[in-house]
Every structure is written in C-alpha cells, then in structure tokens.
Amino acid sequence: MLTLKQLRENKEEAISRLAKKGVDAAPIIATIELLDDKRKALQNELDSCLAEQNQAAKQIGMLMGKGLKEEAEAKKQEVAALKTRSNELKEESERVAEELQNEIVKLPNFPADIVPEGRTAEDNVVVKLVENYTEIPGEALPHWELAKKYDIIDFDLGVKLTGAGFPVYKGKGARLQRALINYFLDCNTKAGYQEVEPPIMVNEASGFGTGQLPDKEGQMYHATADGYYLVPTAEVPVTNIFRDVILDQSELPVKMTAYTPCFRREAGSYGKDVRGLNRLHQFDKVEIVQVAHPDKSYEALDAMVAHVESIVASLGLPYRILRLCGGDMSFTSALTYDFEVYSEAQKRWLEVSSVSNFESFQANRLKLRYRDENRKNQLCHTLNGSSLALPRIVAALLENNQTEEGIRIPEALIPYTGFDFIK
C-alpha cells in the first residue's frame, strides 16, 4: 500500500509513475486528498472538543467546591453536550478514515524507474538468453503424452477425483516431484535461507497484508465457513510471519524459504496453451522471501535473481530472464524479473519463476518495520521469488530430455530421484 506521503508530496510524479502500470490515478488521488483534508479537519475539531470537555469537567469540581450548584449543573450539561459532539466527531472521523483507506488500497505499487514502458507481455525486455537446447527425437511428444506413455502423471484420474487442473502424480512422476522440492529447498538453505513450513490456509488479514486481497480475491479458493483462503503461493504465509513486527536493523536481511502446494482458480483459463501442466489449479512450488533494509533491497533482488538462475541453469534447460514492463507487472511489485524455460516439444517459452521487489508496499500493509540507528521505526522492504514452480519445470524436463529409450534425468537431480532414467 502506498503512503499518503508518497501520494501527496509530489502528486504529479505519483500520477506519472502509476500511468506506467496503465492506471489513471488522478481521480483517485483527488478523492484521497479531499478525504485526507476532511479527516484532518475532523480530528482538529475533535481535539478541540475534547480539550473543552476536559476543561469544563475540571470547572465542575471547582464550582461544587464553592457551593455554586446551579453553575455546576449548567457546566455538567455543557460537558454532556460536548461528549455527544465528541462521539459524533469520532464516528465521523473513523468513517472518513475507512473511506480514505479504501481509496488508497485501490492504487498499485509504483514501478521502479528501470521498468520498461508497455502494456502486455510482448513489451517485456529479455535481459539474458541461454540457448542450452538439446536434440530430441523427430516425433517428439508434448509432456501430457509422455506422462501417459510412461504412466507418471494421470490427468484423467485428477478430473475424476476433483476436476481439471488437479493431476495425480504416480510412480517415478511422484518421485520426481518430491526430488525437485527437496533439491530446490536444499539449494535455498545452502544459500542462507531458513526453511519454514507454514500453513496452507490463511486468514483475510494475511491476504490483505501481501496484496492478494482485495486485488486477486476472485482467483483464490475461499473456505467461506471459516473465512480462510487456500494460499496461492508460500509468499503469503511466510511474509505475514512479520505482520505487526518491528525488527532491529541488525536483524536485516531476513531470508526464508518454504515449500507449499499452491491453489489458484485461474478463472477463464482455457485453450491449447493451458494443456497438461501448463496451467493448474493445484501445484507445488518452493518460494524464497526476504525482508531487507530499504537501502539494500535492490542489491538483494539482484542476488535473488542470480540464485534462481543458478538453480535453473543446473537443470540444463534453455532459459531466458525477462524484465517485466509496467502493464505486465503485478499489483504489488515495483520491479519483477520472470524466468522462462524453453519447451522444445511445444516450441514455446514457459514461465517458471517471478522474482520481485515490492519496496515498502507490502510492509506498509503489514506494518512491518525496523528500528534504525536513531531508534526510529521505518518501513522495511520485502522481496520474494519462485525457486521454483514445479509444473512447467517438469513439463520442460520431460519434453527436452526425451529420447528413443526414455526420459533422461538431469545429473543434479539423480541423487534425489534415485534413478537416472524414466523408461
């Protein structure tokens, strides 16, 4: 969530920056200014009313002490009237403050200066391309056919048990899933991230804290009886560990990693580009999260991008790194790098990771702060990245490593799978 200071100190700059995300912020900021001015006026009137009330209350005792009962009774009536007015002002002030909050949360985060202009994925900028292609059979199969041929993923059984987008992994397919999760977690912990195992359901406050609510409410599975949401990513519970927390500056950066199943409704997703593992409602993902000092968050982002790249590279897949344009970025992000691997059977790039810096946007919602050297509380910066999302990694591994004899397992994964071939 943006702060009033960010929006009011340089309104024109705020409007210009948000325009890069395709948002016309001018009318919303105008409403915010009016509501903020009204809130301040009400607070001033309330403070004045309370001061009069206190002063009048003190005078009652003095008047009673002097035996001036009639004057004291008149003063009591004055205090009662002031109390009524104070309560009215307090209620009105709270209502305006809520309206103000509701307007502020409509606005996305400012994009960083280096975010490219653009509206769609076509405008994203490729910052690195590693063309580590492999030779595959002339009659190469897409992963959904390979999964059926080697009996490692059953999409039809998933439809029977739940519905489309909930596959069942079997035999070496299940073992490969577990191997990838363990491998990714081990890579992350070796890089200094503390592993945690969070809940996979969160409350509304957690969804608001990281920006999924109200922006992505329609994309989340909601357990309405309890008001809980199934997590769309481990980012939500892990980052919310620090909601309403004040860290000492010396504790920064905080680095955490977690595996969770992830749940996304993906409403409206259909067609050839979402076949097989390309778009699921339930999938596995390993996440990394950092809470950083504002002066060092972009240094942390670069380190996170390099770390994720090292994992992708170790799998021997062709990949590219994209800097997302303003129109293709998430509501909460200030700067995002996407990783895509190339599917040689589908002849297309598949997104497997997003690594983002949210600056203070999430921290303001979370009330996540640190004490600086002057013992003053300042907002932290938060970052997160997929390291990695499994479905499209598995799709690319199966397709790019298919041979006439079976599917080769990358060397880095063999200690985790216990086998080097799926036959």
N, C-alpha and C positions, 0 to 999 in steps of 0.2 A: 504494500500500500504506500502510495506517495504521501509525503507530509505536506501540511499546509504551507510550511516554509518553502518547499520546492515549488509549489504551485503559485504562491503569491509574491515571492521576492522578484521573480522575473517571469511574468505571465506569458509574454510573447515568446520567450525561449521555450517554455513548457509546451505551448501550443505547437510550435515548430517541431519540437522533438517527437511529440506524440503523433504528429502528422506522418512521420516516417513509418509508423505502425498502421497507418491508414485510419487513424482516429481523428475526427473533428472535435477537439477538446474545448473549443472556445465557449460554446453554450454551457457545457458542464462546469467549466471553471468560473464562468459568470455567476452561475447559480451558487457555487461554492463560496464565492466572495460575498454574495448577499446573505447567505445563511451564516457565514462566519461573523460578519458585521452584526447581524441580528443577535447571534449568540453572545457576543461581547457586550452589546448594549443591555441585554437581559441580565448578564452576570453583574455588570456595573450597578444596575438598578437593584438587583438582589442584594449585593454587598451593602449598598446604601440603606436599603430597607432593614437589613439585619442589624446594621450599626445603630439606626434609630430605635429599633426594638430593644436592643441591649441598653441603650442609654435611658429609654423610658422605663425599663424594668428596674434599673438602679434607682430612679427617682421615686418609684412607688414606695420603696423601703424608707427613704428619707422623709417622704410626706407622711407616712404612717407614724414614723418616729416623732414627728412634730404634731401629731394629732389632727392632721388635715385630711380627714377621711373622705370628704367629698372630692377633693382634688386627687386623692389617691385612686378613688373609684373611676374618675374620669380618665386617669392615666392608664388604669387597667383596661378600659375599653379601647383606648388608643393602642395599647400593646396587642390586644386581641385582633384589632383591625390590621395592624402591621403583620401579625402572624399569618392571618388569612392571605394577605397580599404576598408575603414571602413564599408561602406554599404554592400559590398560583404562579409566581415567577419561577420557582424551582421546577415545577412541572413543565412550564412552557420552555424553559431553558433545556431541560432534558429532551423534550420532543424535538427542538431545533437541532440539538447536538446529534440526535439519532438521524435526522434528515441529512445533516451535514456528512455524517459518516457514510450513509447510504450513497451519497453522491460521489464521495472520494473513492469508494471501492469500485465504482464503475470504470475508473481510469486504469489502464495497464501501466506497466513499468516503462520508464524512459529507456529507449535503446541507447547503447553506448555510441560514441562518435564514429567508431570504425564499422558500425553495422551498415551494410550496403543498402542503398535505396532499392525498392522493389516491392511487389505485391504477392508474387507466387513463387513456388519452388524453382521455376525457371530463372529467377533472378538471383538465386543463391550463388555464391562465389566459391569455386574449387580452389582451396589453398594448398592441397597436396594430393597427388595421384601416384599410387604404387600399383603398377600393372603386372602383378605377380600371377599371370594366367597359367593354367595347366591344360594339358592335352586331354581331351575326353573323347569317348567313342563317337563315331559319326552319328549313330542313332541314340544320342544322349537323352536320358529321361528326366523330366522335372521331378522334384523331390516327392511330390504326392504319389507318383507312380513307383518311384524307388521304395517309398515306405511300404507300399502294398506288396511289391515284388519280394522284399526281404522280411516282410511281416514285422516291422519295427514300430510303426505308428498306424493306429486304426481310427480313421476319421469317421467311418460309419458307426462304429461302436460308440464313439463320443456323442453322435447325434441321438442314438438310442438312449443313452444314459442321461443326457442333458439337452443337447441341441447342437446346432452348427457352431463351430468355433471353440469346442471343448474336446480336443483329441485325447485318445488313450495311447500312451507310450508303452511298448511291450518289449520284453527281452533285451536285446542289445540297444534298442531305442531308448528304453528306460534307463539302462546303464549309462548310455551316452549323456543323457540329461543330467544324471547325478554327477558324472565325471566333470562336465562343464561347470556346474555350480561349484563343486569343490575346487576345481582349478582356478576359477575366477576369484573365489574367496581367498585362496592361498596367495594368488598374485597381489591381491589388495592388502592383506595383512602383512606380507613381506615389504610392502611399500609404506607401512606405518599406519594403516587404517585399523582401528579397533573393530572387531566383529561384534555385532549385536544381533539378537533375534527378536524383532518387535512383533506386536500383534498384527494380524492382517485385517482387522476391523478397527475403524477409528470413529471418534465422535465428531460432531459438527464443528466444534472449536478447532480441531486438528485440521479438518478440511479447509476451514477458513484461513488458518494460520499459514499454510503453504500456497494458498491461492487457487485450490481446486474448486472451492465454493466461494461465491456463487457462480464462477465462470464456467465450470465443467460439470455442473450438477446433473445434467441430462446424460452424461457419459459414465456416471458412477452407479454401481449397484447399491441400492439403498435397502437396508433392513428396517422397514418402517416401524415395526412394533417397538424397537429399541432406539431408533434414531441413529443407528450406526451405518457406516459406509464401508464396503469392501475396498481395500486400498488399490488404487490404480498403479502405484509404484511405492517402493520402500522409502522413497523421499519423504512421503507424508508422515508416517510414524517416527522415522529417525530424526528428521528436522524438528518435529514437535517435542522431542525429548527436551529441547531447550526453550520451549514456550514459557514465558514469565520467569526466565532465568537471567541473572546478572553474573557474568563471568569476570574473572580478573584478567587484565590484559596479558599477564604472563601465561595464562592457560591457552591462549590462541597460538596457532590454529588448532581446532578440534577436528580430528579426522575419523570418520566411522564408515563401516561397510556392513551391508546386510543382504541376505537373500530372502525374497518373499515370492510366493505366487502373486500375480497381479491380475486385476479384473477390470475390464473396460467393455462397456456396452457396444461401442463402435456403431452407434445407430446410423443407418443409412449407408453402411459399407457393404458393397456387393460388386460382383463382376470378376473378370479373369485375374485382376491384379490382387485379389484377396483370397485366391485359392490356397488350399493346403495350410501351410504355416505362415503365409504372408500376412494374415490379419486374424487374430484370435481374440476371443472374449476372456479366456484364462490362459496365462502364460507365465513362465518362470523368468526372473530377472535378478541380477546382482547389481547393487547400487553402491556408489560412493558419495559421501556427503562431507562437506567441510563448512565449519564456522570460522571465518577469518577476520583479521583486522582490516578495516577499510583501505588502508594504505597498501596492503599486500594481497588483496583479493584477485587482482589480475595476474599477479605472479603465481598465485595458487591455481588459477584457471589454466594457465599455460602448462603447469606441472601435471594437472589432471588430464589434459589433452594428451600430453606426452605419455602418461601412464596408460591410458586407454589404448593409444596407438601401439604401445609395446605388446599389449595382450592380443590385439587384432593381428599384428604382424607375426606373432608366434604361432598363429594358426595357419599361416601360409596362404591366406586368402588375398585376392586383389582387393584393394580398398582405396577410398578417397575420403578426404576431410573437407567439409563444406562450412563456410561461414554464412549463416542464415541472414537473409535480407529482412528488413523491418516487417514486411507483411506476412512472412512465414514463421515469425518467432512466436513463442508462447506469450500469454498474457503477462506472466510474471518475470520473464527473462530480460536482462539488459544486454546480454551477448551470448549466443549459442553457436557451438560447433557440432555438426552432425557427422557421424561416421557411417559410411555405406560400404557394403561388400558387394562384389560383382557375382551375380548368378549366371554361370556360363550356360546352363541349360535353358533358363528363362530369358537370357540375353537382356538383363536389366539390373539396375542397382537397387539394393535392399538396405534400408536404414536399420542399423543395429545399435546405435548409441547416440544420445544427445548429452553434451556437456555444457553446462550453463553457469553463468554468474548472475545472481539476482540482486547484487549490491545490497541495499538496505530494505528493499521492497518487502521481502518475506519477514525480515527481522522486525520491521515496524508493526506488521500484523501480529507477530508472535510476542512482541515486547521482549525481544532478545537483545540484551545489551552487555557491554563490558565497561569496567571501570578503567579510565585512562590514568596517566601518571599523576594527574591532578585530582584523582578520586572522583571525577565526574563521570556520570553514566552516558555512554554513547551507543548508538546502534551498531551492531555487528553487520558483516556481510555474510551471506550464505551462498553456497555453491553445491551443485550435485551433478552426477553423471552416471550413465548406464555403463556397467563394466562386467558383463554385457547383458543385453536382452537375448534370450536363447533362441526363440523360434526361427528368425531369419539367419542366425549364425548356423543353426542346424541345417536349414534349407541349403545354404551355400556349401557347407561341408559335404553334405550328401551329394549334391549335384557336381561340384567341382572336383571331387575325389572319386567319382565313379570310374570303374574300369570294367573290362570284359569279365574279370574274375570276381568282382565285388566292389566294396567301397573301402578305400584306404582311410585309416585314422591318422591324423597329424601326430608327428613324433611327440610333441609336448603333451598330448592327451593320453598316450599309451600307458604311462604309469597309473593313470586314474581310471581308464576303462578296463585295463587288464587284458585287452585284445588289440590287435593292430589291423584287423580286417573285419568287415561285415560281409558274410558270404551267404 
